[in-house]
Amino acid sequence: MLKEFREFALKGNVVDMAVGIIIGGAFGALVNSLVNDLLMPPLGLLLKGVDFANLFIVLREGAQAGPYLALADAKKAGAVTLNYGVFVNVLIGFLIMAFAVFLMVKSINRLRNVSEKQAAPPPAPQSKECPYCLSTIPLKAVRCPNCTSQL
C-alpha cells in the first residue's frame, strides 16, 4: 500500500496540481495586496476620500450606539453590519484574478495549438482515385470495383 501511495503521490499530475495550488495561493495574496494597497486608495481619493473597506450599513446597533466612523468601531461595539465595501474589494480582486487566469489559459492554449500543429504529421492516405472512372477506391485495390479496370 505504501508503494502504491508513493506512485500516486509522485505522478506528474499530482505534483503539477500541488505546484499550481501553492502558486495560486501566492498569486491570490499578490492580487489582494494589489487591490487593497495599490488600487483602492487612489480610487478612494478620486471619490473624495472614500475608503471602500469602511463602507457598511448598520443592521443592528451594538452595545454602544452609533454612528460608527469605521467598520472596526462597529465590530468593536458588537453591531451587526452589512459590509458592502469589503465585498467591492473582494469583487475587484476576483475580476483581476479571473482576467489573469484567462490570459494565462489563452496563452497556454495558443502554445499547445502551435506545438500540436508542428508535431502531428499529416495522416497517410487511405484511398486513391481510379484513373479511368475517377471514383474513390481503397489504396490496396488492384481492380476498380466500379468500372472493373485493371489498376
C-alpha positions in Angstrom: 0.0 0.0 0.0 2.9 2.4 0.7 4.4 1.7 -2.7 1.0 2.5 -4.4 0.7 5.7 -2.4 4.2 6.8 -3.4 3.5 6.1 -7.1 0.3 8.1 -6.8 1.8 11.0 -5.0 4.8 11.2 -7.3 2.8 11.1 -10.6 3.2 14.2 -12.7 -0.4 15.3 -12.4 -0.4 15.3 -8.6 2.9 17.2 -8.4 1.7 19.7 -11.0 -1.5 20.2 -9.1 0.3 20.8 -5.9 2.6 23.3 -7.5 -0.4 25.0 -9.1 -2.2 25.3 -5.7 0.9 26.8 -4.0 1.5 29.3 -6.8 -2.3 30.1 -6.9 -2.3 30.9 -3.1 0.7 33.2 -3.5 -0.9 34.8 -6.6 -4.1 35.3 -4.6 -2.2 37.1 -1.9 -0.5 39.2 -4.5 -3.8 40.2 -6.1 -5.3 41.0 -2.7 -2.4 43.3 -2.0 -2.7 44.9 -5.4 -6.4 45.7 -4.8 -6.2 46.7 -1.2 -2.9 48.6 -1.2 -2.5 50.0 -4.7 -5.8 50.3 -6.5 -8.4 51.1 -3.8 -6.5 54.0 -2.1 -6.2 56.1 -5.3 -9.8 55.2 -6.3 -10.9 56.3 -2.8 -9.1 59.6 -3.3 -10.8 60.1 -6.6 -14.2 59.6 -4.9 -13.4 62.3 -2.3 -11.6 60.2 0.4 -13.9 57.1 0.4 -12.3 54.1 2.0 -14.1 51.1 0.5 -13.1 48.8 3.4 -15.1 51.1 5.7 -18.3 51.2 3.6 -21.0 49.4 5.6 -24.6 49.6 6.7 -25.6 49.1 10.3 -28.3 46.5 10.6 -28.5 46.5 14.4 -26.8 48.8 16.9 -24.2 47.3 19.2 -23.7 47.8 22.9 -22.6 51.4 22.2 -24.8 53.3 19.9 -23.5 54.7 16.6 -22.7 56.4 14.4 -19.6 54.3 13.8 -16.8 56.0 11.9 -15.1 52.8 10.8 -16.0 49.2 10.4 -13.6 48.3 13.2 -15.5 50.6 15.6 -18.8 48.9 14.7 -17.4 45.5 15.2 -15.9 46.5 18.5 -19.3 47.8 19.7 -20.9 44.5 18.6 -23.0 46.0 15.8 -24.4 43.8 13.1 -23.2 45.3 9.8 -23.6 44.7 6.0 -20.0 45.2 4.7 -20.6 46.0 1.1 -17.2 47.9 0.8 -15.3 44.8 1.7 -17.4 43.0 -0.9 -16.4 45.6 -3.5 -12.7 45.0 -2.7 -13.1 41.2 -3.0 -15.1 41.6 -6.3 -12.3 43.7 -7.8 -9.7 41.2 -6.7 -11.8 38.4 -8.2 -12.1 40.2 -11.5 -8.3 40.8 -11.7 -7.6 37.2 -10.8 -10.1 35.9 -13.3 -8.7 38.1 -16.0 -5.1 37.0 -15.2 -6.2 33.3 -15.3 -8.0 33.9 -18.6 -4.9 35.4 -20.2 -2.7 32.5 -18.9 -5.1 29.8 -20.2 -5.4 31.6 -23.5 -1.6 31.7 -23.8 -1.2 28.1 -22.9 -3.9 27.0 -25.4 -2.1 29.1 -28.1 1.2 27.4 -27.3 -0.5 24.0 -27.2 -2.1 24.5 -30.6 1.2 25.6 -32.2 3.0 22.6 -30.8 0.2 20.2 -32.0 0.4 21.6 -35.5 4.1 21.2 -35.6 4.2 17.7 -34.1 1.4 15.9 -36.0 2.4 14.7 -39.4 -0.4 14.6 -42.0 -2.2 11.2 -42.0 -1.3 8.7 -44.7 -3.9 8.5 -47.5 -6.4 5.5 -47.1 -7.8 5.7 -50.6 -6.9 6.6 -54.1 -8.7 7.7 -57.2 -9.4 5.3 -60.2 -7.6 6.9 -63.2 -10.4 5.6 -65.5 -13.7 6.4 -63.8 -12.4 8.8 -61.1 -14.2 7.1 -58.2 -12.6 6.7 -54.8 -11.2 3.2 -54.2 -9.1 1.6 -51.4 -5.4 2.2 -51.6 -4.5 -1.6 -52.0 -7.1 -2.3 -54.7 -5.7 -3.8 -58.0 -9.0 -3.6 -59.8 -11.7 -0.8 -59.6 -14.9 -2.1 -58.2 -16.9 0.4 -60.1 -15.6 0.2 -63.7 -13.6 -3.1 -63.3 -10.5 -1.6 -64.8 -7.1 -3.2 -64.0 -5.0 -0.7 -62.0 
